[in-house]
Amino acid sequence: MEYLVMLPGPTNVPDRVMNAMLTHIINHRSDDFRRLYKTIVEKTQRVFQTQNDIVLLTTSGTGAVEASVINMIRKNDKAIIPVNGEFGTRLADLIDSWGGHAIRVTAPFGQNPQYSEIEDAFDRNKDIKAVYAVYNETSTGTTLRYMDKLSQLCSDRGAFFIADAVSILGGDELPVDKWNIDICVTASQKALAAPPGVSPMSISSRAKKHMQANPPPTQYLNLKRYFKYYEENFETPFTPALPLFNAFSEALDMVLEEGLDKRIARHKACADAFYAGLDAMGLSPFARQDARSNVVIAINYIPGMDDKKFRGLLSQQFRILIAGGFGDLKGKVFRIGSMGEVSKYHVMRTLSSIASVMNVLGLKVSPDAGSIALKRLESAI
Ligand SMILES: Cc1ncc(COP(=O)(O)O)c(C=O)c1O
């Protein structure tokens, strides 16, 4: 029997999107492919709200994050990175390992660094080349709520602004052009509700010029090749994952048919219902209120909730998949991916199953949790 996939990626994929993969293989050096690729690029631009160039990599999100570093950062380049979880940490380490100098502006996990601390980091360090921001820190369920201010700061200080939006694009506000994001990276398997394996990125003209003048000594993730192949022929330089491209194209259609505003409102309503319902069960969010994510719900375990037992029962008895914590948070939090297809059904089934598992574990749960969550959903969806 299938699972309800409430992981913070990969997440449930609609049948319509899965079925789009069941077509014949085509030649990736043909007009058939060129037509497909061009339409995917145009639809991706609409979903990213940008006129910038789009590159679609056949990789998971990490491939695109890595591309955003190796195509921009050169020896001794300084980059500021807000760090408040696993993915910010990985990004900063990647910059260092590529010869750059990552200036980490840290905050306790569950909180965002103060915006003023990022300004201070600019003041203390000359020649900052870029700010790399993980918009939604999936490991802790926090969202950076000052992306617009950060964008202005980068413009004022002449730095590139680069966003890891892997776990959020399609589930919350992300107007790439309005926020002047030079490189925006996401992945297919999260809020866009497609299978894993395609990672789109948008690249501004100034970032593109910079990359074309300083290509990295690599082949697969050298974005200069992708610009050239697209401009000359609407092709990718290497063999694309054709079935996944078809699925991704269908997933983009579904996003555009729903409309971005409605989709973002749906994610917000589902997140509100999760937080309210879980609160009624005596469970508190890991993230501080001002940083709370609308796509990843990270919740503190309470005594009597053993991670392995709790998630094991949920998956084996209720067919619901949720995630545990990373690193130091292992055993301390569980994380629900409230993204992509998420709807009243997903929220209510997940909440009622969590309540039942808590009962199985001998924990008393308020019977009001379901009606509290339902009220949030009914007024919003
Ligand atoms: C914010 C963020 N960045 C990067 C990644 C890495 O993506 P992937 O696992 O698709 O390589 C993830 C995955 O969860 C993520 O949430």
The ligand as a Gaussian input file, in Angstrom:
#p B3LYP/6-31G(d) Opt

LIG

0 1
 C       17.728000      23.848000       1.900000
 C       18.280000      22.647000       1.214000
 N       19.379000      22.770000       0.464000
 C       19.908000      21.722000      -0.183000
 C       19.363000      20.468000      -0.093000
 C       19.968000      19.314000      -0.796000
 O       19.072000      18.829000      -1.715000
 P       19.159000      17.310000      -2.269000
 O       18.942000      16.402000      -1.140000
 O       18.065000      17.318000      -3.304000
 O       20.501000      17.156000      -2.882000
 C       18.223000      20.279000       0.700000
 C       17.611000      18.953000       0.867000
 O       16.784000      18.722000       1.721000
 C       17.670000      21.398000       1.349000
 O       16.562000      21.269000       2.091000

